[in-house]
Structures are given as C-alpha cells and as structure tokens.
Amino acid sequence: MAKNIFSTRTGDRIAQANSVAVLGLGRFGGALALELEAQGTEVLGIDADEDTVQSFNGRLTHVVRADSTKEEVLRQLSVHEFDRAVVGIGSDIEASILTTSRLLTFKRPQIWAKAISEPHAEILGQLGVEHVIRPEHDMGRRVAHLVLGSILDYVEFEDNFVMIRTRPPAVATDRPLGVLQLRDKYGITIVAVKRSGNAWEHTTAQTILDGDDQIIVQGTKPQAETFSKLP
C-alpha cells in the first residue's frame, strides 16, 4: 500500500509550492525529473516498475512504486495536493489516459502530459489537458531547421512565433540596429547578441553587429526563417 510520503503532521500543506509530481520515469519522464531536481525542485517520482524506481532511489526527493491509474493511490501519495504534475507515460497509452483522467478529477494540478502520436495527443486534448507534449515530434521539427545550416538553434511557440539563433546577414551588420529598420523591412526583431569570447547581451538601437556574431531573432516562423537565409 502506498504511503503518504509528503505529510509531516496534521494541517501541514503536503506538497510544497516548488514541487512537481512526475508520473512515469521512462526516458522522457526520468530525464525531466532529474533536471527538475538539479534545479532545486522537490520531485515526487512515481512509476509502476520496481527496477525503474530503484534506479532513481536517492536521486529524487521522493520516488515510489505505484499504479498511477488508481485515484485512491494518487490520493494516498498526496498528488492531489500538488500544483504541477507531469504525465511522462508514453508507451502504455491506456495508462497515460487513465492517469491523466485521474489527475483531472483533482482540479488542482496543472498538468503536462506526453503524447506519442497525433491520436494520443488529440485524446489528451479532448480530456482537457492544456499542455500536451510530443518530445519526438517537437525535436524532429526543431532538428530539421538546424540541419538546414543557417539556423544554430530554434524554439517555436504558439501562433507560429519563433526565436532562432543564427548569424547576422549582411543587411544587419556594420550599422546601428536603430537605423536599419529590420522590423519594418523583414518583420523580425534582433533581441540579443553574443560576440566571440563574450556572454550574451541585449541589443539596443546603438548595437552594431559583425558577421561573426551570433544573434537571437524573434518573429513569425516564415519571417524569421527568411531573414536567417539572407546572404
């Protein structure tokens, strides 16, 4: 029987504000849980496999073997007290959906859930999950942009908005950014620059870029990509 591993005495808030429940400690959930822990976040890791749980023993704040598809088990583990929960279960779609459904009945946790396919993502969205994650799909799209060569890093947000790391094209060099009117001409904004041997810094209207610099460009996807391909 799972034990309430977060409560200390009656009346205490069980899950701390800076804590996350991670349900499913496979490659995605396990890596996420360890990264959260490294950032100083208290993590409750839950997995149904004993060997997996043992591999995280001592590496996470709390780790327990449990069946996350059962509501009473999640309540005994105080998951309903958490503000944030991540469902990292991917290969067992039924377990993923059942676990997510149980979490949604609690009303409290803000839920991130991993999906391994478009139908899986669609079902999670229909259940009411606001944050559906498709790691392989998203990484594939991101790497596709990097393979093209002109983009050094790529982050895509909602509404077709992106931020990319690239080199400045000739139209953005040798004169202050304030006189180049890049937003009017290309629909983008250069928000940061990294010069060789230096740290990243915000750009200003007086910033003059060199062709060897790295820059962060923000804008819509087609505008930012077009700008990154300029000679």
Order of alpha helices (4+ residues) and beta strands (2+ residues): beta-alpha-beta-alpha-beta-alpha-beta-alpha-beta-alpha-beta-alpha-beta-beta-alpha-alpha-beta-beta-beta-alpha
